[in-house]
């Protein structure tokens, strides 16, 4: 795979059982690139290892005063220099290619998983962690893949040097053959502690990233309540923890680097002393001593690859573990053959809670706990965020959503959560989403009562001739108020015109007057379509064809808003915010009920 061939047609199915298994799988996927890089690395390292032979021949030729051998030694050095240059250039080229293609593969896998899970991803994994995985973690994983081929080339080179020196000069070669493995493996006892410290540093850095991401996302709210200093102090404390963890990790890696420097020096001294004694005894020549000494001195370069691969693995393993955790998330889908032909239309029914939303009607759902309402909305969309031991799926027209292909499920059921995200771009681009074509953007904007939003965008227009549809919206719509963002998101959902539309508190950020108009607009536009709204606002509930009260995870009462107010104390407690003393009082009569509704509205 070359960089110009990216992206992959199919990045493959990763092994996500652990971070280590994921790294091994990633290396296997790029076996050809690894072999190519290793061969160029061998050329580079063997060119370096061949220099002592040329130098030794040259020294001995001078001692023996043989011009022919001196010229041969010079030619050998030229060849070795060319091999070093070519090998170094191509090793760098192929290794970087491995790094980029591995990073691209991981990013494709993450993008595919994000598309599969949708908004459920950030409910199962913190947004800061998703950012860290798709940026810094991808870099570290690519580093390991890049370093792997250099390490393999260095290891093979050391084996060849040990065997070659043993054959070339057994008296010194045996010392080198014993010493080199000791040098290569000397850092192994230090690696577990270094890895543990790297894990701690990575974990603390991830938490600091999550804190920073959450702070930026809620900056507008923080400014409103004067909480900037509080969160700034928290981030300062978190960053100091990251700094201390990084220093502790760096100390261990400094020790490993010191070992990699000191032990080769000790081996050089041993070879020099032992070799000098052998030369004085006449058992080896001066040229052979120079050759062996130079070869040992140059083993420092391939030995550095052992330190690099240890460091790359220690830093990439936690990153791979985080990536594997994200990639292991699944949508509870059990698509079987023939599901593509199944038609999903009709009543929406949740066996777990007993909630029924009849086809073509406007159903409101009241939950006392907003978190329960959010989880129920996700479940109705086929994206349960909590494990279900009974594996009960929501049914649409008797067809389990989990048995529908992902593309089909997305076209028939759309869930808008209470905190929808607006991407940067123009209003035209915001509303350019997959849709049936039955609802035009103008109708959707009108139903969501976005007149004031269009006026604000027209006034903010700089180069679009006052056309609000071509005015750019900043990231997450931060230039708009919360209510304006909420209504634009609602318009985007209405444009898609799904078979079933599930809205979680779609008007929580608007005033009562606007809320009443939005409820009217949505009811008119979605007439004949199944609409489920999870809310506790009387203005929305009064527009619904039927209202369902969900208490302690079960649908316990069904009726119209007025009927439930009159006969269901638990419903009144949620909708009117009644106290325990008020709940103990008799249910209001019809005249009192109308007055009560006026107060709550």
SESE-272321 format. One record per residue (C-alpha): x negated, y negated, z negated. Coordinates in steps of 0.001 Angstrom, whole numbers, padded with zeros to 6 digits, always signed. Last residue first. Layout:
BEGIN
XYZ
...
***
This chain:
BEGIN
+048630-027371-030854
+048579-025986-034391
+050936-028723-035597
+053370-028344-032706
+053423-024602-033220
+054357-025086-036858
+057242-027385-035934
+058556-024785-033515
+058258-022092-036187
+060074-024195-038753
+063078-024363-036439
+062904-020614-035780
+062488-019612-039424
+059077-019273-041007
+057958-015899-042444
+058280-015739-046224
+055259-016881-048322
+052462-014423-049162
+050508-015517-046085
+050545-019098-047354
+048925-018023-050611
+046259-016006-048726
+045381-019045-046586
+046649-019658-043054
+044232-020276-040188
+047145-020821-037735
+046068-018267-035122
+044171-015794-037266
+046432-015766-040335
+049534-016003-038154
+048543-012751-036435
+048010-011009-039750
+051402-012233-040931
+053242-010684-037931
+056961-011446-037594
+057524-015052-036502
+054085-015826-035137
+054148-012516-033277
+057420-013364-031561
+056277-016869-030634
+053047-015636-029004
+054809-012905-027096
+054623-009303-028184
+052204-006578-029188
+050901-005568-032631
+048287-003223-034067
+045691-002875-031286
+042798-001265-033176
+039227-002308-033989
+039937-003683-037455
+042852-005752-036146
+043503-006311-032451
+046635-008402-031865
+047968-008160-028311
+049786-011063-026625
+052080-010779-023628
+052951-012986-020661
+050331-015481-021806
+050922-019251-021687
+051679-019463-025432
+048380-017749-026214
+046372-020369-024344
+047822-023331-026230
+047937-021311-029470
+044120-020938-029338
+042915-017591-030699
+041220-016273-027581
+040354-013143-025619
+041900-013666-022193
+042852-010743-019943
+044030-011434-016394
+045519-008901-013999
+046538-010647-010777
+050086-011503-009671
+049668-015100-010821
+045959-015789-011269
+046083-019309-009799
+049195-020351-011731
+048027-018965-015092
+044531-020380-014622
+045926-023846-013911
+048337-023822-016859
+045679-022651-019307
+043300-025286-017927
+045920-028026-018436
+046536-026934-022033
+042818-026802-022732
+042316-030269-021260
+044816-031712-023744
+043429-029683-026657
+039813-030727-026120
+037241-028496-024429
+034413-026308-025780
+036419-023178-026732
+038211-023105-023369
+037078-019773-021851
+037107-017912-025205
+036178-014554-023609
+037693-014242-020147
+038360-010862-018483
+039419-011003-014815
+040836-007838-013244
+041263-007332-009484
+038563-009933-008952
+039143-013366-007364
+035441-014311-007101
+036433-017980-006992
+038081-017716-010431
+034794-016694-012041
+032956-019664-010519
+035762-021978-011632
+035399-020629-015185
+031662-021317-015078
+032398-024860-013964
+034921-025174-016820
+032397-024039-019424
+029683-026334-018123
+032060-029290-018320
+033097-028375-021851
+029510-028088-023011
+028592-031444-021513
+026612-031703-018295
+022937-032563-017711
+021992-029245-019361
+023626-027303-016520
+021589-024183-017313
+018798-025693-015191
+019898-028988-013648
+022844-029239-011260
+022023-030626-007829
+024646-032645-005986
+025813-031057-002738
+029354-030201-003877
+029588-033584-005611
+029280-035426-002269
+028225-038986-003115
+026066-039312-000003
+023951-036273-000991
+020661-038073-001707
+021111-039444-005202
+024341-037972-006571
+024838-038679-010271
+028057-040562-009572
+029367-037694-007449
+028359-035199-010135
+030279-037116-012794
+033351-037393-010557
+033211-033662-009791
+033000-032876-013501
+035934-035217-014225
+038068-033338-011704
+037028-029908-013024
+040501-028806-014155
+039705-025068-013988
+042614-024661-011552
+041314-027573-009450
+037811-026142-009318
+039190-022747-008274
+041410-024302-005606
+038508-026287-004168
+036184-023261-004208
+038618-021269-002032
+040503-018309-003477
+041469-015555-001038
+037917-015112+000226
+037452-011880-001748
+034310-013085-003444
+030563-012567-003720
+029143-015844-005055
+028462-019211-003419
+030119-021220-006200
+026819-022244-007790
+025266-022823-004364
+027988-025301-003423
+027624-026950-006837
+023963-027508-006021
+021104-025731-007716
+020010-024710-011216
+021668-021639-012687
+024723-021967-014921
+024891-019443-017764
+028126-018367-019448
+028325-018539-023270
+031781-017195-024178
+031496-014263-021800
+032980-014055-018323
+033842-010473-017426
+034682-009401-013878
+036452-006159-013030
+037335-004905-009524
+034282-006016-007549
+031774-005120-010240
+033183-001637-010729
+032928-000970-007000
+029266-001981-006810
+028410+000074-009910
+030015+003217-008519
+033087+004212-010546
+032950+006974-013139
+032191+004613-016009
+035284+002572-015138
+037460+005601-015883
+040329+005861-013327
+043856+005905-014791
+044805+002651-013053
+041797+001066-014680
+040634+003134-017628
+038108+002043-020261
+035707+004853-021084
+035596+007102-024100
+032135+008565-024690
+033230+010032-028064
+030037+008905-029818
+030348+005378-028382
+027089+003488-028675
+027490-000306-028853
+027010-002842-026075
+029718-001401-023822
+029378-002670-020239
+032457-001380-018375
+034104-004801-018178
+036630-003935-020885
+033706-002893-023094
+031975-006230-022649
+035168-008067-023588
+035606-005822-026648
+032055-006609-027771
+032731-010342-027486
+036057-010054-029344
+034395-008102-032153
+031797-010860-032419
+034543-013502-032537
+036161-011726-035558
+039925-012135-036101
+040744-010749-032706
+043596-011997-030502
+044041-010629-026991
+045978-012505-024303
+047497-010691-021331
+048450-012455-018083
+050146-009906-015838
+049427-008301-012460
+048635-004870-013867
+049555-004344-017507
+046781-004966-020083
+046844-002159-022665
+044675-002133-025801
+044686+001169-027709
+041331+000337-029297
+039275+003332-028114
+041646+004358-025328
+041146+001005-023525
+043707+000517-020785
+043750-001737-017720
+046911-001131-015700
+046713-000681-011940
+043899-000530-009427
+040745+001523-009065
+040900+003405-005768
+038718+006495-005527
+036857+006930-002233
+033424+006071-003632
+034032+008513-006471
+033806+011412-004033
+030663+012869-005513
+030166+011897-009124
+029238+008654-010826
+028409+009072-014487
+027799+005479-015515
+027007+004349-019036
+024691+001561-017891
+021228+002471-018910
+018381+000941-020873
+015160+002907-020338
+013687+000131-018191
+013801-002281-021125
+012137+000174-023503
+009615+001121-020815
+008655-002541-020399
+008162-002904-024152
+006059+000259-024302
+004062-000843-021263
+003261-004111-023011
+002285-002238-026183
+000064+000032-024033
-001409-002825-021988
-003485-004418-024732
-005062-001241-026089
-005372+000260-022604
-007133-002814-021217
-009464-002953-024219
-010426+000700-023919
-010740+000366-020130
-013019-002661-020552
-015233-001032-023192
-015738+002019-020984
-016347-000263-017983
-019196-001879-019909
-021009+001468-019718
-021141+001093-015930
-023233-002101-016353
-025396-000948-019281
-026561+002020-017207
-029014-000410-015589
-031471-000238-018492
-031423+003571-018407
-032251+003573-014702
-035009+001031-015224
-036642+003154-017932
-036374+006315-015820
-037905+004672-012761
-040619+002824-014705
-041653+006054-016412
-041672+007898-013075
-043843+005182-011543
-046290+005358-014452
-046708+009088-013890
-045503+011838-016199
-047268+014552-018259
-050530+012629-018405
-050605+012477-022192
-050595+008699-021996
-047558+008920-019689
-045744+011267-022097
-046440+008952-025016
-045229+005975-023016
-042064+007875-022072
-041235+008635-025702
-041702+005006-026720
-039849+003577-023692
-037027+006148-023806
-036471+005590-027549
-036573+001809-027113
-034096+001976-024232
-031770+004195-026263
-031802+001647-029121
-030982-001125-026674
-028127+000950-025255
-026853+001304-028867
-027020-002412-029688
-025037-003812-026742
-022018-001481-026683
-021948-001543-030486
-021834-005342-030374
-018928-005214-027896
-017008-002906-030240
-017685-005265-033137
-016477-008220-031059
-013355-006211-030236
-012705-005777-033947
-013257-009445-034644
-010988-010397-031734
-008087-008433-033242
-008462-010204-036589
-008670-013564-034791
-005593-012753-032682
-003600-011782-035794
-004559-015057-037468
-003561-017038-034368
-000246-015198-033999
+000559-015873-037658
-000296-019520-037076
+002075-019560-034094
+004898-018197-036253
+004324-020815-038960
+004257-023612-036391
+007389-022186-034770
+009221-022220-038088
+008059-025770-038789
+009323-026851-035365
+012621-025106-036077
+013125-027157-039234
+011798-030329-037626
+014294-030107-034747
+017312-029521-037009
+018897-032963-036827
+022415-031632-036291
+022859-033013-032756
+019223-032607-031905
+019421-028925-032784
+022518-028519-030609
+020725-029953-027577
+017633-027929-028307
+019544-024646-028392
+017967-023030-025337
+014579-024569-026157
+014702-023234-029709
+015806-019766-028585
+012924-019558-026105
+010399-020777-028687
+011632-018249-031257
+011520-015438-028695
+007982-016416-027697
+006897-016480-031358
+008431-013037-031841
+006566-011724-028802
+003279-013191-030045
+003826-011490-033406
+004401-008142-031729
+001404-008543-029417
-000913-009471-032303
+000299-006518-034348
-000219-004172-031395
-003731-005573-030812
-004526-004918-034471
-003337-001331-034128
-005352-000882-030931
-008526-002177-032572
-007954+000136-035542
-007394+003127-033259
-010356+002119-031029
-013108+002004-033655
-013664+005770-033852
-013898+005859-030011
-016624+003199-029799
-019515+005681-029827
-018078+007705-026940
-019968+006068-024066
-023185+005559-026045
-023175+009162-027292
-022476+010359-023754
-025534+008366-022559
-027935+009619-025269
-027912+013348-024508
-028440+012990-020760
-030998+010219-021386
-033095+012395-023695
-032773+015286-021243
-033924+013041-018387
-037124+012075-020206
-038822+015492-020170
-036698+016673-017245
-037979+014070-014785
-036128+014042-011455
-033704+016898-012255
-032712+015466-015644
-032745+011986-014163
-030305+013031-011422
-027941+014844-013786
-027763+011875-016163
-027477+009353-013334
-024744+011377-011566
-022733+011649-014800
-023134+007925-015427
-021930+007150-011895
-018858+009354-012319
-017928+007429-015495
-018520+004040-013852
-016374+004913-010823
-013560+006173-013067
-013769+003021-015198
-013632+000804-012127
-010577+002745-010903
-008757+002332-014219
-009552-001362-014613
-006981-002450-012002
-004220-000235-013408
-004989-001531-016897
-004935-005157-015710
-001596-004622-013953
-000051-003580-017271
-001499-006707-018876
-000053-009007-016216
+003375-007359-016312
+003410-007865-020068
+002663-011589-019755
+005490-012327-017293
+008495-009983-016942
+008018-008388-020360
+007589-011729-022153
+010712-013210-020530
+012769-010133-021453
+011379-010355-024988
+012427-013986-025264
+015948-013105-024119
+016285-010543-026901
+017170-007048-025684
+020565-005355-025935
+022645-008487-025507
+020188-009934-022980
+020614-006865-020775
+024433-006873-020994
+024466-009957-018759
+023688-007834-015709
+022806-004202-016420
+022089-002984-012884
+020734-006284-011573
+018411-006539-014567
+017287-002937-014038
+016497-003626-010393
+014612-006786-011318
+012636-004886-013963
+011721-002148-011492
+010754-004752-008886
+008616-006540-011469
+006893-003281-012368
+006152-002515-008711
+004887-006055-008098
+002530-005792-011085
+001198-002490-009728
+000792-004017-006242
-001065-007023-007648
-003427-004995-009848
-004144-002366-007194
-004899-005115-004665
-007189-006727-007242
-009057-003418-007537
-009253-003027-003748
-010778-006465-003186
-013102-006347-006196
-014395-002931-005189
-014743-004129-001584
-016954-007056-002545
-019021-005112-005086
-019511-002124-002778
-020671-004291+000119
-023140-006232-002028
-024442-003229-003958
-024782-001123-000810
-026690-003932+000928
-029035-004231-002061
-029583-000446-002127
-030471-000467+001558
-032936-003339+001035
-034447-001550-001979
-034938+001608+000106
-036668-000399+002815
-039055-001852+000241
-039788+001598-001184
-040551+002879+002305
-042868-000085+002884
-044674+000726-000397
-044880+004377+000592
-046601+003374+003808
-048951+000961+002081
-050418+003534-000333
-052686+001935-002970
-052014+004700-005549
-051067+002153-008226
-049286+000025-005631
-047405+003057-004323
-046515+004040-007907
-044987+000631-008517
-043073+000696-005214
-041773+004223-005790
-040592+003234-009281
-038893+000104-007927
-037121+002097-005221
-035964+004699-007708
-034995+002007-010211
-032774+000343-007543
-030785+003516-006859
-028612+003080-009963
-027480-000330-008697
-026566+001136-005322
-024957+004029-007164
-022798+001514-009034
-021613-000314-005901
-021059+002789-003782
-019273+004444-006682
-017050+001388-007068
-016147+001555-003386
-015173+005195-003915
-013194+004333-007075
-011244+001591-005279
-010228+003997-002525
-009269+006669-005035
-007177+004199-007053
-005419+002892-003942
-004505+006417-002907
-003301+007293-006412
-001030+004275-006681
+002108+006051-007894
-000046+008199-010151
-001340+005131-012006
+002209+003902-012649
+003231+007293-013972
+000246+007325-016341
+001126+003807-017541
+004767+004832-018127
+003652+007932-019998
+001525+005754-022271
+004399+003346-022958
+006751+006168-023856
+009635+008197-022408
+009968+005652-019599
+008748+007756-016673
+009600+005474-013763
+011952+006225-010850
+010470+004794-007668
+009613+001303-006419
+011697+001908-003271
+011142-000209-000142
+008230-001703-001990
+007853-005483-001758
+005172-005770-000487
+003551-004634+002757
+001225-007673+002978
-000258-006721-000380
-001353-003381+001036
+000000+000000+000000
***
